[in-house]
Amino acid sequence: APAPLTPAPVTPAPTTAEPTSASPTTAAPSIAPTYVACDSTDAMNVVFLMDESGSVDSTEWDVILGFVKRIVTFDVSPASYVALYEYAALAAFQELLEFTGPMSTEQSVVIDELDNNNYTPAGQTETWDAVNRVLDDIDEYQSQGPVTVTWPNGINETTGGDSCNNDANDDCWRRQNILFILTDGNPTDRINNGRNNNGVQTDANYVTCDDDANTQSPLELRLSQTENVDVVVILIATDAGVDEDKVNCLDTRDNGDDVITLTSFDSNAFTDIEIRIREKICNGQGAGCVTCAEDESIPIQECG
């Protein structure tokens, strides 16, 4: 009998298993540092005034806080002091943290304040009021130091204190001031045509920047006479209705050159301007002369 035939083996066609992992997603914008931590000795008073008005939602507020946190961590000099404010409607203005420093030892205090800040939508954008209040606080802070007066007979007389905020190591009057205003909207200005109900001329207009090129609002006038505060406006113009002319006057010192307009809340947009901020507060381009005279009672704004 013929031998039985063994059928040839049949190998099934290979199949590709279905993927078991979800499709990859795009990571959210990071607020990771762009630079190594600043190690300069540019001692300054650095103020952040942050807009928390109703046009800023909670996600955008977190981006603002994250950006300020990054600046404090990596771009502010270890010798500097930092103060934090938020504003919106008049009642929402708040000093979150008085001048605290130096950052070499107190940086964590500032970071904790930013981390613990809760979002609270608060209506309008009362920029004129907030800036005035911050300037008042800066004046009050630095007025705690000594003031030297030279009388007609040539005799110098020094009055005032020798420290700030009851801190014997805080010589705040020796440091230049820089104010960063982070806002995403036009100021809420109130104009009454310069007259009260009786038709009498009055200055009761609450305006950030006067639309008339031939006149100045009270805030414009004050800023033009303030030599020891450098203002940088970070205008986040996500709305086509935002008008840069409404805030240009806040930067009288640099003729509006330090009004920086961003078109989104994307943290990458903030990264693009970080170098300009760092040049102000780490590389010394915004700092005053910290050791301008042997007589340390001379205010920094009088340095030659």
PLY file of the C-alpha trace (Angstrom):
ply
format ascii 1.0
element vertex 304
property float x
property float y
property float z
element edge 303
property int vertex1
property int vertex2
end_header
0.00 0.00 0.00
1.29 3.49 -0.70
2.65 5.46 2.26
0.17 7.94 3.78
0.64 11.53 2.67
1.38 14.15 5.32
-0.25 17.44 4.40
2.12 20.42 4.11
1.92 22.75 7.09
-0.09 25.90 6.52
1.28 29.01 8.20
-1.38 31.62 8.84
-0.67 35.09 7.54
0.76 37.29 10.24
-1.57 39.81 11.74
-0.75 43.15 13.38
-2.17 43.55 16.83
-4.39 46.51 17.42
-2.65 49.26 19.40
-3.44 49.12 23.08
-2.37 52.68 23.98
-4.32 55.85 23.36
-3.29 58.26 20.67
-0.59 60.65 21.84
-1.73 64.10 22.95
0.00 67.45 22.65
1.41 68.68 25.93
0.14 71.94 27.37
2.50 74.91 27.10
5.21 74.68 29.72
6.37 77.43 32.07
9.75 75.76 32.42
12.69 78.14 32.91
14.42 79.60 29.88
17.53 80.80 31.70
19.67 79.78 34.63
18.89 81.59 37.85
20.08 85.20 37.98
23.15 85.67 40.18
23.76 89.40 39.68
23.96 91.92 42.52
21.49 94.35 40.91
19.53 95.16 44.07
16.11 96.54 43.12
12.59 96.91 44.43
10.56 94.80 41.97
6.77 95.19 41.96
4.25 93.02 40.10
0.77 94.51 39.62
-1.50 91.84 38.11
-4.88 92.38 36.44
-7.53 89.97 37.75
-10.51 91.68 36.12
-13.49 89.80 34.71
-11.91 89.41 31.27
-9.25 87.10 32.73
-10.49 83.56 33.32
-9.06 81.11 35.84
-6.80 79.37 33.31
-5.36 82.66 32.12
-4.86 83.80 35.72
-2.85 80.65 36.39
-0.64 81.46 33.38
-0.03 84.98 34.72
0.85 83.65 38.17
3.10 80.98 36.65
4.94 83.56 34.58
5.51 85.86 37.57
6.66 82.85 39.56
9.21 82.00 36.86
10.48 85.60 36.75
10.90 85.67 40.53
12.67 82.30 40.53
15.05 82.79 37.62
15.27 86.46 36.63
15.13 88.59 39.78
18.50 89.29 41.41
19.14 87.54 44.74
19.79 91.02 46.19
16.35 92.38 45.23
13.11 92.79 47.15
9.70 91.90 45.65
6.13 93.11 46.27
2.92 91.65 44.80
-0.42 93.31 44.02
-3.61 92.39 42.19
-6.34 94.68 40.91
-9.62 94.83 39.04
-12.55 96.89 40.32
-11.74 99.46 43.02
-12.69 97.19 45.91
-10.64 94.30 44.48
-7.26 96.06 44.74
-5.09 94.13 47.14
-1.52 94.12 48.34
-0.73 90.42 48.32
2.77 90.81 49.71
4.65 93.87 50.98
8.26 94.36 49.93
10.01 91.15 50.92
13.66 90.22 50.53
16.35 89.79 49.75
15.46 87.01 47.34
18.60 85.12 48.33
16.80 84.13 51.54
13.13 85.10 51.09
12.31 83.86 47.59
10.18 81.01 48.94
7.90 83.51 50.69
7.06 85.12 47.35
6.59 81.76 45.62
4.27 80.55 48.39
2.13 83.66 48.03
1.78 83.07 44.28
1.05 79.36 44.77
-1.67 80.08 47.34
-3.42 82.81 45.37
-7.00 81.91 44.50
-8.72 83.14 41.37
-11.52 85.63 41.98
-13.17 87.32 38.97
-13.66 90.94 39.95
-15.20 93.00 37.18
-13.63 96.16 35.84
-10.05 97.21 35.09
-9.36 100.25 37.29
-5.76 100.73 36.20
-5.51 104.42 37.13
-6.46 103.69 40.75
-4.21 100.64 41.12
-1.10 102.36 39.73
-1.64 105.37 41.98
-1.92 103.15 45.03
1.23 101.23 44.18
3.15 104.49 43.66
1.89 105.65 47.07
3.17 102.44 48.65
6.58 102.80 46.99
6.86 106.38 48.23
5.87 105.38 51.74
8.29 102.44 51.73
11.29 104.47 50.62
10.45 107.47 52.82
11.41 105.36 55.84
15.07 105.92 54.99
17.25 108.92 55.81
16.92 112.21 53.97
19.86 114.61 53.75
19.20 118.33 53.38
21.95 120.88 52.65
21.17 124.24 54.23
22.27 127.60 52.71
25.16 127.73 55.18
26.53 124.52 53.68
25.67 122.30 56.65
24.16 118.89 55.85
21.36 117.63 58.06
20.13 114.04 57.89
16.70 113.13 59.20
14.49 110.07 59.01
15.13 106.41 59.76
17.92 104.02 58.95
15.90 100.97 57.91
12.67 99.97 56.15
9.78 97.83 57.42
11.57 97.51 60.78
14.30 95.47 59.10
17.75 96.76 60.03
19.21 95.16 56.88
16.71 96.77 54.50
18.14 99.96 52.98
15.18 100.35 50.60
15.95 103.99 49.76
19.14 102.88 48.03
17.36 100.70 45.46
15.73 101.68 42.19
12.11 100.62 41.64
10.62 98.75 38.69
6.89 98.19 38.32
5.57 95.42 36.04
1.90 95.82 35.12
0.33 92.70 33.61
-3.07 93.46 32.09
-5.32 92.14 29.33
-7.76 94.98 28.85
-8.39 98.67 28.36
-8.51 100.63 31.60
-11.99 101.41 32.90
-11.80 105.22 32.84
-14.51 107.55 34.04
-14.82 110.89 32.29
-17.29 113.60 33.35
-16.19 116.26 30.84
-14.30 118.11 33.53
-17.37 119.69 35.21
-19.49 118.80 38.20
-23.29 119.00 38.42
-23.14 122.75 39.02
-21.08 123.34 35.90
-17.94 124.17 37.90
-14.61 123.03 36.47
-13.29 119.99 38.34
-10.48 117.45 38.15
-12.77 114.54 38.99
-11.92 112.62 35.83
-10.48 109.20 36.60
-8.43 108.53 33.50
-5.33 106.40 32.96
-4.08 108.07 29.76
-5.62 111.26 28.38
-6.78 110.93 24.75
-5.82 114.57 24.13
-2.14 114.76 23.17
-2.01 118.33 24.52
-3.09 117.46 28.05
-2.17 114.93 30.73
-4.30 112.99 33.16
-3.32 113.35 36.84
-1.71 109.89 36.64
0.29 110.86 33.52
1.50 114.00 35.27
2.50 112.05 38.35
4.41 109.47 36.33
6.21 112.17 34.35
7.48 113.58 37.65
8.42 110.20 39.12
12.07 109.61 38.35
12.74 106.58 40.50
10.12 104.14 39.14
10.58 102.36 35.81
7.25 101.03 34.48
6.94 98.03 32.16
3.46 97.21 30.82
2.79 93.70 29.59
-0.42 94.10 27.57
-2.01 90.77 26.70
-4.14 91.81 23.73
-6.21 88.68 23.08
-9.18 90.91 22.28
-9.10 92.93 19.07
-10.67 95.80 21.00
-7.65 96.33 23.25
-6.11 99.74 22.56
-2.41 100.13 23.36
-2.83 103.92 23.38
-4.88 103.54 26.55
-1.81 102.41 28.51
1.16 103.91 26.62
1.39 106.84 29.01
2.22 104.50 31.89
5.71 104.20 30.42
6.63 107.88 30.29
10.21 107.10 31.26
10.87 105.15 28.04
8.32 106.89 25.78
6.20 103.75 25.54
9.05 101.48 24.47
8.39 99.25 27.47
4.74 98.62 26.60
5.00 95.02 25.42
1.99 93.64 23.56
1.24 89.91 23.45
-1.52 88.43 21.36
-2.19 85.33 23.45
-1.98 83.82 26.92
0.23 81.04 25.54
3.20 80.69 27.87
5.46 80.53 24.81
4.51 84.13 24.12
5.64 85.07 27.61
8.92 83.23 27.04
9.64 85.41 24.02
9.63 88.56 26.16
11.47 87.14 29.15
14.84 88.33 27.87
13.61 91.93 27.90
12.44 91.55 31.47
15.66 89.87 32.53
17.68 92.74 31.06
15.76 95.09 33.31
16.15 93.24 36.59
19.18 90.95 36.22
21.62 92.49 33.75
21.41 95.92 35.31
19.79 97.81 32.42
16.96 98.86 34.66
18.92 99.21 37.87
20.03 102.42 39.46
23.51 102.97 40.85
23.54 100.89 43.99
26.87 102.23 45.24
26.72 105.70 43.72
28.14 107.58 46.70
30.05 106.96 49.88
27.25 108.69 51.74
24.58 105.99 51.76
21.94 108.47 52.92
21.74 109.85 49.35
18.56 108.50 47.73
19.24 106.41 44.65
17.21 108.75 42.42
19.80 111.49 43.13
22.73 109.41 41.95
24.79 110.92 39.18
0 1
1 2
2 3
3 4
4 5
5 6
6 7
7 8
8 9
9 10
10 11
11 12
12 13
13 14
14 15
15 16
16 17
17 18
18 19
19 20
20 21
21 22
22 23
23 24
24 25
25 26
26 27
27 28
28 29
29 30
30 31
31 32
32 33
33 34
34 35
35 36
36 37
37 38
38 39
39 40
40 41
41 42
42 43
43 44
44 45
45 46
46 47
47 48
48 49
49 50
50 51
51 52
52 53
53 54
54 55
55 56
56 57
57 58
58 59
59 60
60 61
61 62
62 63
63 64
64 65
65 66
66 67
67 68
68 69
69 70
70 71
71 72
72 73
73 74
74 75
75 76
76 77
77 78
78 79
79 80
80 81
81 82
82 83
83 84
84 85
85 86
86 87
87 88
88 89
89 90
90 91
91 92
92 93
93 94
94 95
95 96
96 97
97 98
98 99
99 100
100 101
101 102
102 103
103 104
104 105
105 106
106 107
107 108
108 109
109 110
110 111
111 112
112 113
113 114
114 115
115 116
116 117
117 118
118 119
119 120
120 121
121 122
122 123
123 124
124 125
125 126
126 127
127 128
128 129
129 130
130 131
131 132
132 133
133 134
134 135
135 136
136 137
137 138
138 139
139 140
140 141
141 142
142 143
143 144
144 145
145 146
146 147
147 148
148 149
149 150
150 151
151 152
152 153
153 154
154 155
155 156
156 157
157 158
158 159
159 160
160 161
161 162
162 163
163 164
164 165
165 166
166 167
167 168
168 169
169 170
170 171
171 172
172 173
173 174
174 175
175 176
176 177
177 178
178 179
179 180
180 181
181 182
182 183
183 184
184 185
185 186
186 187
187 188
188 189
189 190
190 191
191 192
192 193
193 194
194 195
195 196
196 197
197 198
198 199
199 200
200 201
201 202
202 203
203 204
204 205
205 206
206 207
207 208
208 209
209 210
210 211
211 212
212 213
213 214
214 215
215 216
216 217
217 218
218 219
219 220
220 221
221 222
222 223
223 224
224 225
225 226
226 227
227 228
228 229
229 230
230 231
231 232
232 233
233 234
234 235
235 236
236 237
237 238
238 239
239 240
240 241
241 242
242 243
243 244
244 245
245 246
246 247
247 248
248 249
249 250
250 251
251 252
252 253
253 254
254 255
255 256
256 257
257 258
258 259
259 260
260 261
261 262
262 263
263 264
264 265
265 266
266 267
267 268
268 269
269 270
270 271
271 272
272 273
273 274
274 275
275 276
276 277
277 278
278 279
279 280
280 281
281 282
282 283
283 284
284 285
285 286
286 287
287 288
288 289
289 290
290 291
291 292
292 293
293 294
294 295
295 296
296 297
297 298
298 299
299 300
300 301
301 302
302 303
